[in-house]
Amino acid sequence: MTPTYRRRLGMQMMRSILFFSLIFLFSGLPLECFAAAPSRLDPLTLIGEKDALLLADLEGNILLSKNKIRPMVPASVLKIFTAHLALTHLGPDHRFATDFYLDNQNRLKVKGFGDPFFVSESLAVVAQTLSRRIHTLDGIVLDDTYFADPLTIPGVSDSFEPFDAPNGALCVNFNTVNFRRTGSKFVTAEPQTPLLPMVIPRILKSGLDKGRIVLSHQQAETVLYAGHLLEHFLEKAGITVTGEIRRGRVNPTVDSLVLHHVSEYRLTDIVSQLLEHSNNFIANQLLISVGAAVLGPPGTLDKGVRAARNHAAHVLNIDGIHLVEGSGISRKNRVTARAMHRVLEAFSPYRELMPNRENVYFKTGTLKGVRTLAGYIEKTPEQAYPFVILVNTPGKSAEKILEAVRTRIP
């Protein structure tokens, strides 16, 4: 992906993702961390018993390492592995789809397949397309059975924080709502998405006057929100909608397919945003989607984890990864620096999908007491040095270690 393409893609996608991003750690590391440090401090002296370090070249030669086989909490650098898993099993040009049917009661049936980037703009396009052949509807039925329900992700709690957004087969806007208070009323904080009455109780429960909160998976709130938001765009496009909005199932043998909506974004586009914004929701949507693709629907966390472990063992030929979900939010995930190095070797053809600063392609990770960094220090396109920094010592800086590591590049 060229810098020009990345800028153009960013302009297209940022309006949707900027406020939806489930930021685990911003990629805005200090610029000095990416400039070759003048000091010749030995980076190995900065690695304690709870830390690990590995620096190699693209030929696989390890130039520097300490505690390389010691399992560590990876935090969000695990997303590099999840991205490679998805790119391998779904394909870099894969585009997620959502199907729309009409049944014999003139109800619109919507079947989701886990599109992680199904947003308000997508619904507007769908509504305009449907309006060319549909004028009235007697209800909306929402089919989210491609993923199992409920989906419980280790490390994710039922909070109002965007990084705790629940996953599902039919979700819109990353299962989040952006709002602000104006006088005594709450209004939307983004022009492309109306503030639906059904979310007001959730906003009041949060106690916030503005911000982005996550919808709950309880009482099917997330999937029903998708239906009510779709209703808004259908009516805006001139389609009259009566009847109830509820969950149900598509019956392909009797229901008529009226629209096979394919996302405008390729998987490489989604991965680029995943790695730049460290979006936990997207990471686990991809993990569960791979599980469904490899082991059959419905998608479950268990199937995604099984597919991931098989990928590590038989595609990457590593045994130093133990994961319980795909985003890095769980402290039960473990990875060794050596295993992460193998992931980086495999991911190298896609490294331009990662954030880049001063010729360092990188992914950060953070949890309380955990700071991690992994990526590539690039001298030329032909000379790139994979590095892994896993800091599990509270209060220690992975960025300072990167400064020292850069001085050891030949």
Secondary structure, DSSP 8 states (H G I E B T S, - for coil): --HHHHHHHHHHHHHHHTTT---SS-S---GGGGS--S----GGGG--TTEEEEEE-TT--EEEEESTTS-B--GGGHHHHHHHHHHHHT-TT---EEEEEE-TTS-EEEEE---TT--HHHHHHHHHHHTTT--EES-EEEE-TTB-SS---TT--SSSSGGG----SS-SGGGEEEEEEETTEEEESSTTS---GGGHHHHHHHT-SEEEEE--SGGGHHHHHHHHHHHHHHHHTT-EE-S-EEE----TTTSEEEEEEE-SS-HHHHHHHHHHHT-HHHHHHHHHHHHHHHH-SSB-HHHHHHHHHHIIIIIS----EE-SSSSS--TT-EE-HHHHHHHHHHHGGGGGGS-EETTEEEEEEEETTEEEEEEEEEEETTEEEEEEEEE-STT--HHHHHHHHHTT--
